[in-house]
């Protein structure tokens, strides 16, 4: 962009939108964050694993990998300042192929190879993605940003004028499209049909159990596979599946998901055998049709910047993505100090924010972290 913008409308109140709004307001822009739902983090951001990956197994050199690695450099200082809970437990990958350690070395991520073939990744951790999203938005608000919910984009006019289905209007010198599952629809609201998003469903099972590390399978070419990991409030989760679909509003857990997840989870962590899950939930990841990490200025609207097809690494890479967007929109501007805002509380753990999340055998008892 030839000139730094002085105002921005960020569309999408998930973790990436919240991080982008925070990064832009810290560079002195007048920022309005708009979210279609009545609250933030009700989409993909509130129903992921909560794992903060190091990028040890990410393809070297790709934009996604570069932003994951950059986010890892920024993360501790930001999350500590904002009071976001993090379980810095590390991860183990049994029977890891030699190329995984080689990839980690190329990405300059610390790993340790055990004699039994297990790979230790000490930097992997778990957070509460809803808390994280709300903390980003609260810090942005404390720095002067406006946050508006219930604002569903109907049309984006020339010059950065954004019209809502309710009749409300906001305007900015730049519009940043962080709409997750609906980023392609927001793009089409500006006459840009250059990419398509489809939902990739990930189903999870929750157990009343304890675990001191994240357990990772050897990742495939399409997904990272079924993981077993602890939560910050003392439960254990296994998942996800990876089921491609078309319905962006289908948050249901398939009947067959239990057996699909449980078999792989027990193989990775045998103590789960004989345990019944106490809850199940599904998340939808915004996958791109033949596209990944679409972060660029629109080819038909110079005032529109897309941040789309972020898939499952949005939480991990959010701070790197936000910095990248800020460099694109407002390069060279000095960054204001980070100050925590007061984030609203919510009444359910993040892993039960899915619209279809249900207890299975008995009421889930959430323990204090």
Buried (B, 14 or more C-beta within 10 A) or exposed (E): BEEBBEBBBBBBBBBBBBBBBBBBBBBBBBBBBBBBBEBBBBBBBBBBBBBBBBBBBBEBEEBBBBBBBBBBEBBBEBBEBBEBBBBEBBBBBBEBEEEBBEBBEBBEBEBEBEEEEBBBBBBBBBBBBBBBBBBBBBBBBBBEBBBBBBBBBBBBBEEBBBBBEEEBEBBBBBBBBBBBBBBBBBBBBBBBEBBBBBBBBBBBBBBBBEBEBBBBBBBEEEBBBBBBBBBBBBBBBBBBBBBEEEEBEBBBBBEEBBEBBBEBBBBBBEEBEEBEBBBBBBBBBBBBEEBBBBBBBBEEBEBBBBBBBBBBBBBBBBBBBBBBBBEBBBEEBEEEEBEBBEBEEBEEBBBBBBBEBEBBEEEBEBEEE
